[in-house]
Amino acid sequence: MKQSNCQGNILIVALILIFVVSGFVATALNVTSNTARFTDRSSDYAATQAAAEGAVEYAYGVWKGRILAGDRPLTTSEAIATITAPTFTGINYATGTGNALQITALDEYGAPMANPTDFPRAVPTDLAAYPGWRGFSHNYLAAAKMTPSGGLHRSMSTGVRRTFQYSSVPIFQSMYFFEHDIEIYHAAQMIVTGLLHSNSDIYLKAMTGNSLTIQDRVSFAGTYSSTVDPPYANTWSGYAPSASRPPTFANSEASQTRQVARMEPIGTDPAAVLNTTDTNPNNDSLRELIEPPNTSYTDPPELAQRRLYNKAGIVININGSTVTVTGHNGSSINSARNTDLRNAITSRATIYDQREGKNVDVATLDVSRVVTALNAGGITGFNSIVYINDTTPLATGNTEPKTVRLINGGILPNNGLTVASENPVYVQGDYNTGTTTNPNSVPTNNGGNPTNSDSPTVAGYTRKPAAVIADAVMLLSNSWNDSNASQSLTNRQAAHTTYNMAIMAGFMPSGFQPTSGAQYGFSGGAINYPRFLEDWSGESCTYNGSMVELFQSKTFTGEWDTGVIYRPPFRCFNFDTNFASTPPPGTVNASSWSRGTWAKY
């Protein structure tokens, strides 16, 4: 009996243990099942989010490609038209309005444009990728929403958004914008105000005993150095590495310098547009920007819309003794004003250019006569851009290069003035200072601007947005005399002179010899970008503007040196801060692209 009771108790205990173990097992199975479900859901979520992000990145590639092809902003319809969304295994695009892959143009407040055929609004924007630069940005919103194509979580969806930004960037908002190297080497006392940007390398070194002070941001697509000599510096007769030292920065070198992507001056990678091996003469180099197009060939849109010839409202052509003036690009000129403008070509002369080492033909344009004609009425639709070129064919007995000279440019029209040419251009005397008769009434000229703080204009005159764009730009002082051009340097004494204008011109980069291909040596650097032909010892060249270099000079290819060519001035070079809001007429715009942060929806 006792044995039977004992066996019964054991059975009961066994049943209880089985029940308890079964509970633990069931609980464990339930936990494992839930964990698996959670893991599956997390995996599905990660996969759909990755697919959505991939779709948006794909949209960016399509959008950017279409921007590049048209070199302009796109409407919503253009951005999304015929887009074939990428596919992902096991994942579908969510259905319903607004859930599929999309790119939408935005207004200035970031809201979608109601009409898909409207262009996004241009918004002044600081460019995060290029500190200190501002552009006019066109914003878009790209979005994609994805869901698993099967399984328990097929009703789950994951959406992401990201903004795209296309910016048009006026180049004339920096002190120096160079396609080639910026070399400020062995510089005398100099303060550089304004931004510096090179699509190549930058070298900055001062002369011992002097200071080179950099006030603003420095950006470069290549490399930067404040300790290494620039290439070919040792070919200069004034080379003295032991007499050089790093520049001084207004804040710190680390905070003011940054490596960046190229800033494209024709809206896309030049290599995708320029080609010297085909038969098209309209796409050989960035010098196309100052040349008229050859109408027998296709003109790439990236170049066509930036050519100064195409932009100009007035075109002045010189061929031998014949001067032709044409209203262009929507402007109209009556017969009286046409005569006035033709008579603004006041002389033709031959002078000796010491840097070129040869005689050159000079057609002189009296800017004051152009201004008088513009103010007299009878010219409508003018956009403040004058294109002038001398196309006189070279022939036996007439082999001198053809050039243009600007005189009496002290007073410009209220809307400003850009003078462009495919020829080299001399600027003689004060420019955009408020006077054409009394240089000493300009404070920077009266005393030489020793602290670089004197006013560059006469009292009551506001300098106008202005630019000179050419194969090369030479600065002649207020005391220049043609009869002394071929004389010794001591007979070419300069006087204090002030120039308020942007310059875009050709350059002779270090090491380049266009005829023999030999490495000729140092170019003189950015401080010698505007070319001098006088003895400026003890005299000041005050400059307020912006210097842009995009191409090598084709007509004026003389090598830089001092010697018999010139002696340098005291350089008071400053960025014209007015250009940040009001660039010169016809300014060339670079382009940049960027993507904003991710957001879920």
Backbone hydrogen bonds, N-H to C=O, Kabsch-Sander energy under -0.5 kcal/mol:
donor,donor_aa,acceptor,acceptor_aa,energy
5,N,1,M,-2.1
6,C,2,K,-2.2
7,Q,3,Q,-2.1
8,G,4,S,-1.9
9,N,5,N,-2.3
10,I,6,C,-2.2
11,L,7,Q,-2.0
12,I,8,G,-2.3
13,V,9,N,-2.6
14,A,10,I,-2.5
15,L,11,L,-2.6
16,I,12,I,-2.5
17,L,13,V,-2.6
18,I,14,A,-2.7
19,F,15,L,-2.4
20,V,16,I,-2.7
21,V,17,L,-3.1
22,S,18,I,-2.5
23,G,19,F,-2.0
24,F,20,V,-2.4
25,V,21,V,-2.8
26,A,22,S,-2.8
27,T,23,G,-2.9
28,A,24,F,-2.9
29,L,25,V,-2.8
30,N,26,A,-2.5
31,V,27,T,-2.9
32,T,28,A,-2.8
33,S,29,L,-2.5
34,N,30,N,-2.8
35,T,31,V,-3.0
36,A,32,T,-2.4
37,R,33,S,-2.4
38,F,34,N,-3.2
39,T,35,T,-2.9
40,D,36,A,-3.0
41,R,37,R,-2.9
42,S,38,F,-2.9
43,S,39,T,-2.6
44,D,40,D,-2.9
45,Y,41,R,-2.8
46,A,42,S,-2.6
47,A,43,S,-2.3
48,T,44,D,-2.7
49,Q,45,Y,-2.6
50,A,46,A,-2.4
51,A,47,A,-2.2
52,A,48,T,-2.6
53,E,49,Q,-2.7
54,G,50,A,-2.4
55,A,51,A,-2.4
56,V,52,A,-2.1
57,E,53,E,-2.4
58,Y,54,G,-2.2
59,A,55,A,-2.3
60,Y,56,V,-2.0
61,G,57,E,-1.8
62,V,58,Y,-2.2
63,W,59,A,-3.0
64,K,60,Y,-3.0
65,G,61,G,-2.2
66,R,62,V,-2.1
67,I,63,W,-2.3
68,L,64,K,-2.7
69,A,65,G,-2.0
70,G,66,R,-1.9
71,D,67,I,-2.4
72,R,67,I,-0.9
76,T,118,D,-0.7
77,S,116,P,-2.7
79,A,75,T,-2.3
80,I,76,T,-2.1
81,A,77,S,-1.5
83,I,80,I,-1.9
85,A,83,I,-0.8
88,F,91,I,-0.7
91,I,88,F,-1.9
92,N,147,T,-3.1
94,A,145,K,-2.4
99,N,96,G,-1.9
100,A,96,G,-0.5
102,Q,143,A,-2.3
104,T,141,L,-2.4
106,L,139,N,-2.4
107,D,111,A,-2.9
110,G,107,D,-1.8
113,M,105,A,-2.8
118,D,115,N,-2.1
121,R,106,L,-1.3
123,V,137,S,-2.3
125,T,135,G,-2.9
127,L,133,W,-2.5
128,A,126,D,-0.9
130,Y,127,L,-1.3
133,W,130,Y,-2.3
135,G,125,T,-2.7
136,F,168,S,-2.6
137,S,123,V,-2.9
137,S,135,G,-0.7
138,H,166,Y,-2.9
139,N,121,R,-0.5
139,N,137,S,-0.5
140,Y,164,F,-2.4
141,L,104,T,-2.5
142,A,162,R,-2.8
143,A,102,Q,-2.0
144,A,160,V,-2.0
145,K,99,N,-1.5
146,M,158,T,-2.9
147,T,92,N,-2.6
149,S,90,G,-2.3
154,R,151,G,-1.2
156,M,153,H,-1.7
158,T,146,M,-2.7
160,V,144,A,-2.4
161,R,599,A,-3.3
162,R,142,A,-2.3
163,T,597,T,-0.6
164,F,140,Y,-2.3
165,Q,594,S,-2.4
166,Y,138,H,-2.5
167,S,165,Q,-0.5
167,S,592,S,-2.7
168,S,136,F,-2.1
169,V,167,S,-0.6
169,V,590,A,-3.1
171,I,588,V,-2.3
173,Q,171,I,-2.3
174,S,171,I,-0.6
175,M,195,L,-1.9
176,Y,195,L,-1.8
177,F,547,M,-2.3
178,F,197,H,-2.6
179,E,549,E,-2.7
182,I,201,D,-2.4
183,E,181,D,-0.7
184,I,182,I,-0.5
184,I,203,Y,-2.7
185,Y,183,E,-0.7
187,A,205,K,-1.6
190,M,211,S,-2.6
192,V,213,T,-2.9
193,T,191,I,-0.7
193,T,573,F,-0.6
196,L,217,R,-2.1
197,H,176,Y,-2.2
198,S,219,S,-1.7
199,N,178,F,-2.6
202,I,223,T,-2.1
203,Y,182,I,-2.8
204,L,225,S,-2.2
205,K,184,I,-2.9
206,A,245,R,-3.5
207,M,187,A,-2.0
208,T,243,A,-4.4
210,N,207,M,-2.6
213,T,190,M,-2.3
213,T,211,S,-0.6
214,I,212,L,-0.5
214,I,248,T,-3.0
215,Q,192,V,-2.4
215,Q,213,T,-0.6
216,D,194,G,-0.5
218,V,256,Q,-3.6
219,S,196,L,-2.8
220,F,258,R,-1.5
221,A,198,S,-2.1
222,G,200,S,-2.7
225,S,202,I,-1.9
233,A,230,P,-1.7
235,T,232,Y,-1.8
236,W,233,A,-1.7
239,Y,236,W,-2.0
243,A,240,A,-1.9
244,S,241,P,-1.4
245,R,206,A,-2.2
248,T,212,L,-3.2
250,A,214,I,-2.4
256,Q,252,S,-1.7
257,T,253,E,-1.2
258,R,218,V,-2.0
260,V,220,F,-2.3
264,E,262,R,-0.7
264,E,591,S,-1.1
266,I,268,T,-0.5
267,G,264,E,-1.1
272,A,269,D,-2.4
273,V,270,P,-1.8
274,L,270,P,-3.4
275,N,283,N,-3.0
283,N,280,N,-0.8
288,E,285,S,-1.9
289,L,286,L,-1.7
290,I,287,R,-2.1
291,E,288,E,-1.1
295,T,293,P,-0.8
297,Y,294,N,-1.9
303,L,300,P,-1.2
304,A,300,P,-3.2
305,Q,301,P,-2.0
306,R,303,L,-1.3
307,R,303,L,-1.4
308,L,289,L,-2.8
311,K,307,R,-1.8
312,A,308,L,-1.7
313,G,385,I,-2.0
314,I,385,I,-1.7
315,V,326,T,-2.3
316,I,387,Y,-3.2
317,N,315,V,-0.5
317,N,324,T,-2.9
318,I,389,N,-2.6
319,N,322,T,-2.7
322,T,319,N,-2.0
324,T,317,N,-2.8
326,T,315,V,-2.4
328,H,313,G,-2.7
331,S,328,H,-1.4
332,S,380,T,-2.5
334,N,378,G,-2.4
338,N,334,N,-2.1
339,T,335,S,-2.1
340,D,336,A,-2.1
341,L,337,R,-2.6
342,R,338,N,-2.1
343,N,339,T,-2.2
344,A,341,L,-0.8
345,I,342,R,-1.3
346,T,344,A,-1.2
346,T,364,T,-1.7
347,S,364,T,-0.8
349,A,362,V,-2.3
351,I,360,V,-2.3
353,D,351,I,-0.5
353,D,358,K,-2.7
354,Q,352,Y,-0.6
357,G,353,D,-2.0
358,K,353,D,-1.3
360,V,351,I,-3.0
361,D,401,P,-2.4
362,V,349,A,-3.7
363,A,403,T,-2.1
364,T,347,S,-2.3
364,T,362,V,-0.6
365,L,363,A,-0.5
365,L,405,R,-3.6
366,D,344,A,-3.0
366,D,364,T,-0.6
367,V,365,L,-1.0
367,V,407,I,-2.2
369,R,366,D,-0.8
370,V,366,D,-1.3
371,V,367,V,-2.5
372,T,368,S,-2.2
373,A,369,R,-2.2
374,L,370,V,-2.3
375,N,371,V,-2.1
376,A,372,T,-0.9
376,A,373,A,-0.5
377,G,374,L,-0.7
380,T,332,S,-2.3
386,V,418,T,-3.0
387,Y,314,I,-3.0
387,Y,385,I,-0.5
388,I,386,V,-0.5
388,I,420,A,-2.7
389,N,316,I,-2.2
391,T,318,I,-2.5
391,T,389,N,-0.7
395,A,398,N,-1.6
398,N,395,A,-3.0
403,T,361,D,-2.3
404,V,424,P,-2.2
405,R,363,A,-2.6
406,L,426,Y,-2.9
407,I,365,L,-2.0
407,I,405,R,-0.5
409,G,430,D,-0.6
416,G,413,P,-2.0
417,L,465,P,-1.5
418,T,384,S,-2.3
419,V,467,A,-2.3
420,A,386,V,-2.7
420,A,418,T,-0.5
421,S,469,I,-2.1
425,V,472,A,-2.9
426,Y,404,V,-2.8
427,V,474,M,-2.8
428,Q,406,L,-2.6
428,Q,426,Y,-0.6
429,G,427,V,-0.6
429,G,476,L,-2.6
431,Y,498,T,-2.0
432,N,409,G,-3.0
434,G,410,G,-3.2
441,S,438,N,-1.9
442,V,439,P,-2.0
444,T,455,S,-1.5
445,N,442,V,-1.9
446,N,442,V,-1.7
447,G,445,N,-1.7
452,N,449,N,-1.5
458,V,433,T,-2.5
461,Y,458,V,-1.9
463,R,461,Y,-0.6
467,A,417,L,-1.6
468,V,502,A,-2.4
469,I,419,V,-2.5
470,A,504,M,-2.0
471,D,423,N,-1.5
474,M,425,V,-2.2
475,L,531,R,-2.7
476,L,427,V,-2.7
476,L,474,M,-0.6
478,N,495,A,-0.5
480,W,477,S,-1.5
484,N,481,N,-1.7
485,A,482,D,-1.8
487,Q,484,N,-1.5
491,N,488,S,-1.7
492,R,489,L,-1.9
494,A,535,D,-2.5
497,T,540,S,-1.9
499,Y,542,T,-2.7
500,N,431,Y,-2.0
501,M,499,Y,-0.6
501,M,544,N,-1.0
502,A,466,A,-2.6
503,I,546,S,-3.0
504,M,468,V,-1.8
505,A,548,V,-1.6
506,G,470,A,-0.6
506,G,471,D,-0.8
507,F,551,F,-1.3
511,G,521,G,-3.2
512,F,509,P,-1.7
517,G,513,Q,-1.6
520,Y,518,A,-1.0
522,F,232,Y,-0.7
526,A,183,E,-2.0
527,I,183,E,-0.6
528,N,525,G,-1.2
529,Y,526,A,-1.6
531,R,473,V,-2.3
535,D,492,R,-3.4
536,W,534,E,-1.0
536,W,567,R,-1.9
539,E,536,W,-2.8
541,C,570,F,-2.0
542,T,497,T,-2.3
542,T,540,S,-0.6
543,Y,541,C,-0.5
543,Y,572,C,-2.8
544,N,499,Y,-2.3
545,G,574,N,-2.5
547,M,175,M,-2.5
548,V,503,I,-3.1
548,V,546,S,-0.5
549,E,177,F,-2.8
550,L,505,A,-0.6
551,F,505,A,-0.5
553,S,507,F,-1.5
557,T,555,T,-0.9
565,I,562,T,-2.9
566,Y,562,T,-0.7
567,R,534,E,-2.1
570,F,539,E,-2.7
571,R,569,P,-0.9
572,C,541,C,-2.4
572,C,570,F,-0.6
573,F,571,R,-0.6
574,N,543,Y,-2.6
574,N,572,C,-0.5
576,D,545,G,-1.7
577,T,575,F,-1.0
579,F,576,D,-2.0
580,A,577,T,-1.2
581,S,578,N,-1.2
582,T,578,N,-2.9
587,T,584,P,-1.5
590,A,169,V,-3.4
591,S,264,E,-1.6
592,S,167,S,-1.9
594,S,165,Q,-1.9
596,G,163,T,-3.0
599,A,161,R,-1.8
601,Y,159,G,-1.9
